[in-house]
Amino acid sequence: RATSLQKKVWQKRQKLQGKNHPDTARALERLADIYRQHGSIEYALELRNEVLQSKEEILSECRSSYGEDSIQTIEAMESLAYTYDHSFGFFCNFNNASLFFD
């Protein structure tokens, strides 16, 4: 139930706000967490990599649009740093953690 509901949230955010919106990336990140918790590690990893790519693009867009020292850019940096930090822990309890580093 949680998986299908969160998947709908992500799809609706993607449609309404676009792929590279912080809320859309956050929704996908939560979906990846749900898949990981239910044992779908490889699919969760794919989603997590999409999140990282999206957040990198969001940061690039913020830098271009608002400048390096804007609140929007700082928030995008913080969000990307959080995702990088938690991506290692996301898989550290599993034997295939090396998949993240390929």
C-alpha atoms as an extended CHARMM CRD file, in Angstrom:
* protein
*
       102  EXT
         1         1  ARG       CA              0.0000000000        0.0000000000        0.0000000000  PROA      1               0.0000000000
         2         2  ALA       CA              2.7600000000        2.4640000000        0.8910000000  PROA      2               0.0000000000
         3         3  THR       CA              4.5880000000        1.6820000000       -2.3380000000  PROA      3               0.0000000000
         4         4  SER       CA              1.6230000000        2.3270000000       -4.6240000000  PROA      4               0.0000000000
         5         5  LEU       CA              0.6390000000        5.4840000000       -2.7570000000  PROA      5               0.0000000000
         6         6  GLN       CA              4.1660000000        6.9420000000       -2.8370000000  PROA      6               0.0000000000
         7         7  LYS       CA              4.5280000000        5.9920000000       -6.5010000000  PROA      7               0.0000000000
         8         8  LYS       CA              1.3530000000        7.9920000000       -7.2400000000  PROA      8               0.0000000000
         9         9  VAL       CA              2.7260000000       10.9510000000       -5.2820000000  PROA      9               0.0000000000
        10        10  TRP       CA              5.9540000000       10.8500000000       -7.2950000000  PROA      10              0.0000000000
        11        11  GLN       CA              4.1230000000       10.5310000000      -10.6300000000  PROA      11              0.0000000000
        12        12  LYS       CA              1.7710000000       13.4110000000       -9.8140000000  PROA      12              0.0000000000
        13        13  ARG       CA              4.6410000000       15.6420000000       -8.6790000000  PROA      13              0.0000000000
        14        14  GLN       CA              6.5430000000       14.7990000000      -11.8430000000  PROA      14              0.0000000000
        15        15  LYS       CA              3.5260000000       15.7320000000      -13.9630000000  PROA      15              0.0000000000
        16        16  LEU       CA              2.6700000000       18.9220000000      -12.0510000000  PROA      16              0.0000000000
        17        17  GLN       CA              6.1060000000       20.1740000000      -11.0140000000  PROA      17              0.0000000000
        18        18  GLY       CA              8.4730000000       18.5460000000      -13.4840000000  PROA      18              0.0000000000
        19        19  LYS       CA             11.2530000000       16.0040000000      -13.1430000000  PROA      19              0.0000000000
        20        20  ASN       CA             13.8210000000       18.4240000000      -11.7680000000  PROA      20              0.0000000000
        21        21  HSD       CA             11.8270000000       19.9670000000       -8.9660000000  PROA      21              0.0000000000
        22        22  PRO       CA             13.0280000000       19.4740000000       -5.3760000000  PROA      22              0.0000000000
        23        23  ASP       CA              9.6630000000       18.0710000000       -4.2660000000  PROA      23              0.0000000000
        24        24  THR       CA              9.6710000000       15.5540000000       -7.1210000000  PROA      24              0.0000000000
        25        25  ALA       CA             13.1950000000       14.4070000000       -6.2330000000  PROA      25              0.0000000000
        26        26  ARG       CA             12.1900000000       14.0820000000       -2.5800000000  PROA      26              0.0000000000
        27        27  ALA       CA              9.1470000000       11.9890000000       -3.5380000000  PROA      27              0.0000000000
        28        28  LEU       CA             11.3390000000        9.6650000000       -5.6040000000  PROA      28              0.0000000000
        29        29  GLU       CA             13.8280000000        9.4280000000       -2.7380000000  PROA      29              0.0000000000
        30        30  ARG       CA             11.0300000000        8.3300000000       -0.4090000000  PROA      30              0.0000000000
        31        31  LEU       CA              9.8660000000        5.7700000000       -2.9700000000  PROA      31              0.0000000000
        32        32  ALA       CA             13.3960000000        4.3460000000       -3.1440000000  PROA      32              0.0000000000
        33        33  ASP       CA             13.4040000000        4.0750000000        0.6550000000  PROA      33              0.0000000000
        34        34  ILE       CA             10.1520000000        2.0940000000        0.5620000000  PROA      34              0.0000000000
        35        35  TYR       CA             11.4780000000       -0.2990000000       -2.0720000000  PROA      35              0.0000000000
        36        36  ARG       CA             14.6640000000       -0.8220000000       -0.0420000000  PROA      36              0.0000000000
        37        37  GLN       CA             12.6680000000       -1.5280000000        3.1080000000  PROA      37              0.0000000000
        38        38  HSD       CA             10.6870000000       -4.1620000000        1.2180000000  PROA      38              0.0000000000
        39        39  GLY       CA             13.8190000000       -5.8750000000       -0.0790000000  PROA      39              0.0000000000
        40        40  SER       CA             13.8550000000       -4.6040000000       -3.6770000000  PROA      40              0.0000000000
        41        41  ILE       CA             17.4420000000       -3.4530000000       -3.3110000000  PROA      41              0.0000000000
        42        42  GLU       CA             18.4970000000       -3.2780000000       -6.9580000000  PROA      42              0.0000000000
        43        43  TYR       CA             15.4090000000       -1.3210000000       -8.0050000000  PROA      43              0.0000000000
        44        44  ALA       CA             15.8150000000        0.9680000000       -5.0000000000  PROA      44              0.0000000000
        45        45  LEU       CA             19.4010000000        1.5820000000       -6.1200000000  PROA      45              0.0000000000
        46        46  GLU       CA             18.2310000000        2.5450000000       -9.6090000000  PROA      46              0.0000000000
        47        47  LEU       CA             15.7630000000        5.0160000000       -8.1260000000  PROA      47              0.0000000000
        48        48  ARG       CA             18.3840000000        6.4020000000       -5.7450000000  PROA      48              0.0000000000
        49        49  ASN       CA             20.7340000000        7.0370000000       -8.6590000000  PROA      49              0.0000000000
        50        50  GLU       CA             17.9170000000        8.8930000000      -10.4480000000  PROA      50              0.0000000000
        51        51  VAL       CA             17.4850000000       11.0160000000       -7.3250000000  PROA      51              0.0000000000
        52        52  LEU       CA             21.1860000000       11.8960000000       -7.2940000000  PROA      52              0.0000000000
        53        53  GLN       CA             21.1320000000       12.8340000000      -10.9730000000  PROA      53              0.0000000000
        54        54  SER       CA             18.0110000000       14.9500000000      -10.5160000000  PROA      54              0.0000000000
        55        55  LYS       CA             19.4140000000       16.7630000000       -7.4940000000  PROA      55              0.0000000000
        56        56  GLU       CA             22.6690000000       17.4710000000       -9.3610000000  PROA      56              0.0000000000
        57        57  GLU       CA             20.6300000000       18.9890000000      -12.2080000000  PROA      57              0.0000000000
        58        58  ILE       CA             18.5650000000       21.0380000000       -9.7490000000  PROA      58              0.0000000000
        59        59  LEU       CA             21.7610000000       22.4180000000       -8.2080000000  PROA      59              0.0000000000
        60        60  SER       CA             23.1350000000       23.3020000000      -11.6420000000  PROA      60              0.0000000000
        61        61  GLU       CA             19.8900000000       25.0720000000      -12.5670000000  PROA      61              0.0000000000
        62        62  CYS       CA             19.9060000000       27.0190000000       -9.2860000000  PROA      62              0.0000000000
        63        63  ARG       CA             23.4900000000       28.1480000000       -9.8180000000  PROA      63              0.0000000000
        64        64  SER       CA             22.6500000000       29.3360000000      -13.3360000000  PROA      64              0.0000000000
        65        65  SER       CA             19.4070000000       31.0540000000      -12.3930000000  PROA      65              0.0000000000
        66        66  TYR       CA             20.1350000000       32.4980000000       -8.9530000000  PROA      66              0.0000000000
        67        67  GLY       CA             23.9070000000       32.5380000000       -8.4730000000  PROA      67              0.0000000000
        68        68  GLU       CA             26.2110000000       30.6670000000       -6.1320000000  PROA      68              0.0000000000
        69        69  ASP       CA             25.2150000000       32.5130000000       -2.9460000000  PROA      69              0.0000000000
        70        70  SER       CA             21.4300000000       32.4240000000       -3.2590000000  PROA      70              0.0000000000
        71        71  ILE       CA             19.1330000000       30.6800000000       -0.8100000000  PROA      71              0.0000000000
        72        72  GLN       CA             17.8380000000       28.4280000000       -3.6010000000  PROA      72              0.0000000000
        73        73  THR       CA             21.3700000000       27.2870000000       -4.4920000000  PROA      73              0.0000000000
        74        74  ILE       CA             22.3110000000       26.7230000000       -0.8570000000  PROA      74              0.0000000000
        75        75  GLU       CA             19.1610000000       24.6340000000       -0.3100000000  PROA      75              0.0000000000
        76        76  ALA       CA             19.9200000000       22.5840000000       -3.4430000000  PROA      76              0.0000000000
        77        77  MET       CA             23.5020000000       22.0090000000       -2.2140000000  PROA      77              0.0000000000
        78        78  GLU       CA             22.2520000000       20.9110000000        1.1840000000  PROA      78              0.0000000000
        79        79  SER       CA             19.7190000000       18.5350000000       -0.3490000000  PROA      79              0.0000000000
        80        80  LEU       CA             22.3300000000       16.9720000000       -2.6390000000  PROA      80              0.0000000000
        81        81  ALA       CA             24.8300000000       16.6310000000        0.2250000000  PROA      81              0.0000000000
        82        82  TYR       CA             22.1790000000       14.9200000000        2.3480000000  PROA      82              0.0000000000
        83        83  THR       CA             21.3960000000       12.4680000000       -0.4380000000  PROA      83              0.0000000000
        84        84  TYR       CA             25.0660000000       11.6510000000       -1.0240000000  PROA      84              0.0000000000
        85        85  ASP       CA             25.5930000000       11.1590000000        2.7040000000  PROA      85              0.0000000000
        86        86  HSD       CA             22.5930000000        8.8950000000        3.1170000000  PROA      86              0.0000000000
        87        87  SER       CA             23.1430000000        6.9450000000       -0.0880000000  PROA      87              0.0000000000
        88        88  PHE       CA             26.0620000000        5.0380000000        1.4220000000  PROA      88              0.0000000000
        89        89  GLY       CA             24.0750000000        4.1970000000        4.5480000000  PROA      89              0.0000000000
        90        90  PHE       CA             21.1500000000        3.3130000000        2.3230000000  PROA      90              0.0000000000
        91        91  PHE       CA             22.9730000000        0.1510000000        1.2390000000  PROA      91              0.0000000000
        92        92  CYS       CA             25.6430000000       -0.4460000000        3.8620000000  PROA      92              0.0000000000
        93        93  ASN       CA             23.6310000000       -3.1880000000        5.5790000000  PROA      93              0.0000000000
        94        94  PHE       CA             23.4180000000       -5.3010000000        2.4340000000  PROA      94              0.0000000000
        95        95  ASN       CA             25.9130000000       -7.6070000000        0.7500000000  PROA      95              0.0000000000
        96        96  ASN       CA             25.5320000000       -5.8410000000       -2.5920000000  PROA      96              0.0000000000
        97        97  ALA       CA             26.4670000000       -2.3880000000       -1.2770000000  PROA      97              0.0000000000
        98        98  SER       CA             29.2300000000       -2.3150000000       -3.8940000000  PROA      98              0.0000000000
        99        99  LEU       CA             26.5320000000       -1.8180000000       -6.5580000000  PROA      99              0.0000000000
       100       100  PHE       CA             26.3030000000        1.7990000000       -5.4660000000  PROA      100             0.0000000000
       101       101  PHE       CA             29.9640000000        2.4070000000       -6.2390000000  PROA      101             0.0000000000
       102       102  ASP       CA             30.1580000000        0.8650000000       -9.7480000000  PROA      102             0.0000000000
